[in-house]
């Protein structure tokens, strides 16, 4: 706490006197560590840290786009008329749906316009493609080489802005969080947004559509963490923490860090439950209502959040095969905006629910049999808290190295040894691992395709394991 007080004095009470320049990341260098201060407030309940987090978060909000205001007026545009960077795929120039051709010897990336397949002009409500609420990576990349207006979609700060709103009732934080997130995606939407386009809102965008937003596939895991964190933070906000699950901070790279849930059970209106990501246990077809699930051994909880200013009436479909019981005619307990309501009855595998404008309905279905192997622990104390070290080894006769780690997993899987060859596809088409557990005779495993990786279950997390790579065969 002493160091935090010194940080506040040096970064907030004394304002910066030096221009950081055009290249540093906005969310690393331009803004104080408001999320860390918010975490400190949640841990200590010391009001000075909430005050500091609120002040510092204003700096972030000041970098978010606000004009022109989003409206229902229609807007016409060409969604793929861009002049994007060329990427590489092996030795070829590549950008999905735009270019795939051999690069000239010594070729470099280029900002010149590419021979794209032009989509026809489209007309949509202006709010659907509005950049209001989007942030910046850095001043330099917002206006790179005269290609103006490069906002970003990686708004990983949004879930913590929801928390700030929850603690401060400052509407600016709620508005900023929602503008950055709601209505922005149905799949991974990419990174940069240049001018106006709706291509990244198509369900199959990262797989089949022209890459208009610089699809950085290594961004998908932290982007997924952001979306899940937002959904659960929204549930906690709307329930006033009557629904809450333990969190741990995942420190990604740059500003790509969020709170993760799922390693321990929490509570739904006082009842123990695990957060659960499942496609069919309960499902809705409406894009206006978000669904978050939780479960215990014999109960399913479905949290439905209306993201619109209009009441929504939607069917909720249940999967009796996943839930381990016949559900037809069963009764659902109901909470509407945290108040108990009359129960509903499941008919033909579903129940129709009316969700208030910007409100939440929670359903509970009892008498089930749900067995998720990783959800057998009763508390977070059953999981190791210390990070496990990596081991790096040279490989005889190869320029590449092998990296291994003992990974502790949730019960009942205990732990495993994971080893991979740190090589590109051309560097490893197959490999062999030799290993010995607790001094036993050496055994061998073969990885016969790229990526060259091995996963070895261990009976105990304390087992002594020796390993080495005996062979690496280069790729074609």
N, C-alpha and C positions, 0 to 999 in steps of 0.2 A: 504494500500500500504506500510505503514511503516513496518508492520509485515511481509509482503512478502519480503521486502528488507532484513530484518533480517534473514528470512529463507534462502534466497540465500547466504547470507554471511556465515551462519553456516553450510549449507548442500552442497554447491557447491564450494564456494571460499575456504572453509576449508574442506579438504577431510577427510573421516572417518579414525579413528586410531584404531578402535576395530573391530575384526572379529565378525559379528553378529551370527555366528554359523550355524549349518546345518538345523535347524528346521523352522526358519521364512520364510514366503512367499517371493519369489523373488520380486513380483510386489507390495509388501507393504513395506518391510524392506530394500531390497537390492537396490532399485531405488528411487531417490528423486521424489517428487510429480510434475512430469513434466506436467501431464494433468491439474492440478490446475493452474500451471504457464501459460499454454496455454490459459485456460479460462480467466485468468487475462489479458493476452495480448489482447484477443478478446474484452474484456470489456473496457480496457483503451487505447489500441493502443500504449502503451509504449513499445518501442523496446527492452528495457532491459529484459522484461519478456519473449519475444519471444526468445531472445538469451539464457536466462536461461533454458527455456523449451527445446530448441534444444539440449543444452549441457546435460541436465538431461535425455532426451530421448535416447541419445547414450548409457547410462548405461543400459537401457532396451534392446536395440537392441543387445548389447554385450552378452545378455543371450540367444538369439535366435539361433536355430540350423542352421549351414551353410554348413556342409559337410556330405557326399560327394555331389557335385553338382548334381542336378536333371538332368536326361537325358532321351532320348527316347529308350535307351537300354532296353531289356526285362529283367524281374526279376521273378524268380519262388520262391514261398513260400507257407507255410501252414497257411492259414489265421486264424485258430482257435486253433493252438497249443500253449496254454498258461498255466500258472500256477497262476490263479488269486485268489484274495480274495474270500472267501465265504461271501455271504450276508445273512441277515435274512428276512424271511417273516412269521410273527407271530412266531411260535415256530419251524419253519422248516429252514434248510439250503436251500438257494435258490439263483440261478443265472440263468437268463433266458437262456434256451437252453443248460444248462450245468449240473445243479443239482437242484433237488427238492425232498428233503427227510427229514424225522424227524431227529432232532438233538438229540444227546445223552444228558441225564440229565447232566447239568453243562457244556455242550459243548461251545466252543468258536470259534471265527473265525479262519480260518486256511489258510496258504499260500501254502499248498501242492497242487500238481496237482489234478485237478478234472476230473471225468470220462466224458469228453466232447465228443460230437458227432463230429468226425473229418470231416471237409470239405476236398475234394480232393485237391491236389496241384493246384495252379493256376499260370498262366503266364500273366503278364500285363506290360505295359511300366513302367519303374522304377519311372518316375516322379509322377505317380498316387499314389504311396505309400511312396514317399519321405517324410522324416520328416524335410526337410529344411524349415525354417520359423516358426516352432513350438517352444514354450517356455517351461518353467519349472514352476512347482508349488513351489517347494523348493528343495534344494540339498538332503534333507533326502528322499523325495518321488521320486526323479529322480532315485535313486539307493537303493530301499527299500529291505532289507533282501536278497541281492544278486540277485534280479530280476532287471536287469539293463534296462536302457533306457526308463524311463517312462516320455515321453513328455506329454503335455496337449493340448487339442483342444479349451479351453476356452480363446481365444485370444481377449478379449474384448478391448484391447488397439488399435487394428488395425484401427478403424475409426478415432481416434485422430491422428494416424500417417499419415493418408491421409491428415488431416488438416495441419499438420506440413509441409508436402511436398508442399501443396498449398501455404503456406506462405513463405517457404524457398527455394523451387526448389531443395532441397536435395534429389537426387534419392534414397538414402539409405532408407529413410522413406517410399517411395512408394513401393520399392521392398519388404521391410519387411511386410508392410500391406497386399500386394497381396499374398505373399508366405504363410502368416498365414491363409488366408481366401479363395481365389479363388480355386475352384476345391476340396474343403475339405468336402462338404456335399451336400446331397439332402434332408435330414431330420435332426432331432437332432442327432449328431454323438457321443454323450457321452463325456467323460472327458479325461481319461488317454489313451495314445497310446503306447502300449508295443510291440516293434519289428515292423514287417511289416504285415499289414492286409488291405484288401479292404472291409471287411464285413460292416463296418459302413457307406460305401457309397451307400448301397442298399436303395431304396426308403422306404421300410417298416422296416428298421433296428430297430428302438426303440420299435417296436411292436412284431415282429416275429423272428428276427434273434438272434443267440447266442450273449450274452452280452460280447463283447471282449474289451470294452472301459470303463467299470464302468459307467453304465447309472445312473446318479444321477438326478432323476426326478425333484427335487427342483431346479436344475440348468436350466431347460427348459425356464422359464420366462426371466432370465437375458441373456441366450444365444440368445433367440429370439430378445431381445432388441439390442444385439450386431449386429446381422445380419441386422436388419432393419436400425440401425444407419449407418452401413457400406454402404448399398445401397444408402441411401439418401446423405451421405457424398460424395460418388462417383459421384452422380449427380451434387452436388454443385461444386466439383472439376472440372469436365469436362465442366460444363457450366460457370466456372469462376464466380460463385455466381450469375449469371443471373437467376438461378433457386434456390430458397432458402425458407426454412420454419422455423418459430420460434422454438427454442429448449429450453428444460429445462433439467437440470441434474438430473437423478435418481441415488441416492446414494444407491446402492445395498450393499451387504456385501463383505468383503475382497476387491478385485479389480474389482468386477462385477458391474461396473457402466458405464452408457452410456448416450448419449443425446437422449431424447424422442421428437418426433414430433407428431402433430395431435391435439393439444389443441387449435390451432389458425391458421388462413389462412396465406399463404405466397404468393410468386409471381412466375410465369413462364414467363420469358421474359417480365416482367412488367405488366402482367395480374394477377389479384387476383385468388388464387386457394388454395384448401385444399389438403394436402397429403391424399391418399386414398389407403387402402388395400382391394382389391376386386379380387376374383378369376377369374371372367368371363367378367367383363366390357370390358377389352381388355386382350388378352392372346397370348403367343407364346409357341411353342413346342421345341425351341432350347435350349440346355443346355449351349450354347456358348454366349448367349445374355441375359442379365438381364433386367427385365421390372419393372419400377416404375411408379405408376399412381398418378394423381392429378385431381381435378375437381373444377368447379364452378357450379352455378345453371344450366347453359346452355352449358357448355363446358367440354370435357374430354381431358386430356393431357396424352400422353403415352411417357415415356422416355426410349429409348432402348439403352443399353450399351453393346458394343462388348468387351468381355474379352479376345479375342484372337488376335494374330498378323496377322490374315487373314481376308479379307473382308467376311461378312456374308450376304446372301440374304435369308430372312425369311418371311413367311406370318404372319400377325398380324390379329387375329380374334376378331371381336367386337360383343357384345351381345346387340341387340336392345331392348330386354325386360328390361334389367337393365338400359339402357340409356334413356328410356322413349320416343323414337322416331324411326321412320322408317329410317334406315341409308343407305339402298341400293342406290347406285348412288351418295351418298354424297361426298363432296370434303374434303380432309384432308390438312390442312396447314402443312408445313414441314420445320424443321430446321435441317441441317446437320452440325455437329461440330459448332453449334451456328450461322450458316449463313443460311438465307432464301433460300429455294430451290423451284423448281416447285412443285405445288400441286399434290397429288395422289387422285385417285378415288376408292371408296369402291365398290368391285364387289363380289357378292355372300357372303356378310358379312365379307370380308377380303380385305386387301391390302398387296402386297408384297413390302418389304422395304429392301434396301441395306444399311447395316451399315458398315462404314469404319473400317479398322483394328484399334483396340483399341480406336475406336471413339464412337460417340453418335448421334442418330437421335431422334428428338422430333416431335411427331405428335399432332395436335390439331384438334378436331372434334367439330364443332359449331352446334347450333340449337337444343340442347338436353333438356331434363327435368330430372334433377338429384336432388333428395331430400334425403339427409342424415340427420336424426333428430339431431345428435350431431354436425352438422356443420352449425348451424344457427347463431352462434355468429359472429360478424364482427371483433373482435380483442381479444387479450389475456387479456385485462383489464376487460372483463366481467366474468372472472373466479376467484375464491378465490385463493389468493396466500399463505395464512397461513395454515399450517397443522392443522388438527382437532384432538383433544385429544381422546385417547382411554379411555373407562371406563371398569374396571374389577370388577366383583361381585362374591362373594361366593354364592354357591347354597346349600340351606338347604338339609341335608341328602345325600349330594354327596361330594366326594373328589375332583371333578373337578370344574373349574371356568368358568364363562361366560364372554366373551369379546364383547363389543359393541362400535360402533363408528357411528357418523353422517357423511355420505359421500356426498360431494358436487359433482354433476355431471353436464355435459354439458346441455345446453338448448336443448329440452324443458323438460327434466326429473327432473330438479331442484336438489333435494337431497333425501336421503333415510337414514333410520336407518338400520344398518347391525349388527347382533348379531350372534355369534357362540359359541358352547360349546367346550372348549379346552380339548378334550378328544380323545383317540384312538377309533377305531371301537368297541372294546370290552367295552368301557365305555359309549357309547351312541347309542342306536338304535332308540330312539325317545325322543322328548322333547317338552315342552310347554312354550310359551312366553306370559306373560301378559304385556299390555302396555296401556298408556293413553297419548293422544295428547292434549295439551293446556287445561288441566284440565277436559277433557270430561270423560265420563264413561269408565271404564276399559274394554278392549277387549282382546281376546286371539287368538293366532296362534299356530298351531301344525306342528312340523317337524316330519314326520313319518319314516324317514330313515336316515342313516349316509351318509354324515356328517350332524350333527345336526346344522342347520343354518337357519337364518331368514332374509328376506329382506323386509322392510316396506317403501313404497313410502311416502314422506312427501310433503304437499302442499307448504310449505315454509321452507327455510333453517333456519328461526328464530323460528320455532315452538318449544315449550317446550315439551319434550318427557320424560316420566317416563317409565321405563321398569324393569322387573324382570323375572327370570326363575322359574316357579312354579313346574316343574317336569322334571326329567331325568330318563329314563329307560335304564339300561345297555344293552349292546349287548349280543349275545349268547356266 
